[in-house]
Amino acid sequence: MKTNNLTVVLLILLGASSFFPSCKSTDVDTSSSTGSTTGSTTGSTTNNSSSITTTLSATATTTTCASTGVAQIVCLAEAFKATLSSTQQSTLQLTYTKANAQKWSNLPAGMSARNGINLGSLSDAQLAAFRNLMVAVLTLNTTNEGYDEMIGNLVADDYLNTIGGGSTYGAGNYYISFLGTPSASSLWAILFTGHHYTQPFTFNGGVSTGVTPAFRGTEPQAAVTAGNRTYAAFEQERVAFANLLTGLSTTEQATAKLSGTYNDLVLGPGQDGKFPATKSGLQVGSLSSDKQTLVLNAIKLYVNDLDANLAAAVLTKYTTELANTYVAFSGTTAMSSQGDYVRIDGPSVWIEFSYQGGVIIRNTPHSHSVWRDHTTDYGGN
């Protein structure tokens, strides 16, 4: 969905300093933090943020990885690693442990440190190799989804950097790590994480075993322009949830409505495995087929961020379990006001979307969302 960027331009013309105060620690909702910000690398930024997104938006370079599936991902991971110095490789490559896999947050890396190597420390050639890897695990050439959504998130963070967020924000502050050695036979994972974006890919025995927990969000929610592109990284998801909820009858909405108020996600960072024992809301199996399709459409916007080979089995599982999946919400059905919240909870799938107050752009809501899986978070490890 393309959104006019006049909102952003008008705010700047009206006086950015009055609308976008500098971010202080008190501005941040730490309820979604993963705890201590010490003990991990925070990296140094040597590559300009706008230069990073320009390089990552370029056409993928030719590689010698002619294999397919997980074997190709392993090859591209090794190719990226080979572009790094020995010091950089030791920063990128970590032992696979649950603690390392759980080290992610919605907060900027300066507020919640990440493992791995930051994009800002990479050369253009290294960024090109990183791009080749990421386009193998994320869907390509779909506007505001998959790899394009990832770029849109980086562009939004670059924007926050320029309007008062400062050096804590920007594409250079996103981190990639390998947990375990890339292999077609053993356990390992790719973890890419930064402000408002986390995406893991876990493999074992040459197959994908998990792609969650995945965090998505964006500030501003409105479109941001970089180069010749306008990005609205997470608007399609918001619209899909609004279409789902407004498509319900009054009676169905009443069944789906939660009694509480939700100002953020229930199962955000640091809340692993804390799924509610009892499902709440409206059972999807009770809905007409067209309304069930609206639920599935919302789910697809998460699953289809992945490369088609990685997404296929996940989407098949969620589709098979759709009738026993539940939808619940709080706030309004428009998903456009602070405090609006929606949840999809199935035998396997768990997706939350929360619309909450701005941090850098005050008085303007922005989105937080998490996709988890009851059985395969962290590859089931």
C-alpha angles and dihedrals in degrees: 000000000000116000125195110250094213089107091064093044094049092050090053092048091050091056122287093210092065095047102036113043119185114274115255127186088256090059092065125089099226093186087093095047123114093223129249119045094202134084100048135082117272094184132209125269114231099153120070112247096232089048089053094055091044091054093044091049092057124101114281114263123241115272135190091229100114095160123100138225119007091345089062091048090052090049093050092046090053090046091054092047090050091061091061129087118247090259092051091047091055089052093049099043117068136164115268107251130149089241091057092046090051094052100106137106144177089237125093113272091248088064099038113023121227134208121241136036123318123232091234091067094055127097121231090260091051091047090052090054090048089052092052089055096047095049087056093058100033127056114260133214097022112122113244093353133096114346091001090054090052090053090047089055091052090048091051090051091049087054092052088051091059099046102052108301093100129194094334087075130058143081092281090069097066119103138210124195136174113220106202123356115299104259143158090219111036142050118285140137144203114222120189113180143161141125110340093349134084126156124170127188115196123192134183130173092001096303135097110257102174144359099184156131089051122174125203132177141132141207118222099035087198120084122282124202125218123171107327095334135089113207128199095174100183106018096100090060092051091050092048092054091047090051090049095050098040088049091064122094120248090258092049091049090052091053092048095047116109119218096222135071118248119200095169142002122304095213102034125136114330093020099098118162096002097124114157112261091225125045118234133207135017123351110233092216089068092061130091116261094256091053091047086054089057089056092048091047090058091049091049092059087067102037095043091058082082127080108273093250092055094041100049101077093040093052092046090054094048092046092051090051096043097107090058093047123104134216122206134168145179130204119017129345092234093073089215104106132076108268095030109137137173133183135194112197122179138159085278112001123078119177127168129185121190128183109205145162122294123256104196095013101052123210091017117103122228134186136260121184138170131194116201136165123221092222110020107045105136088008091296090293 
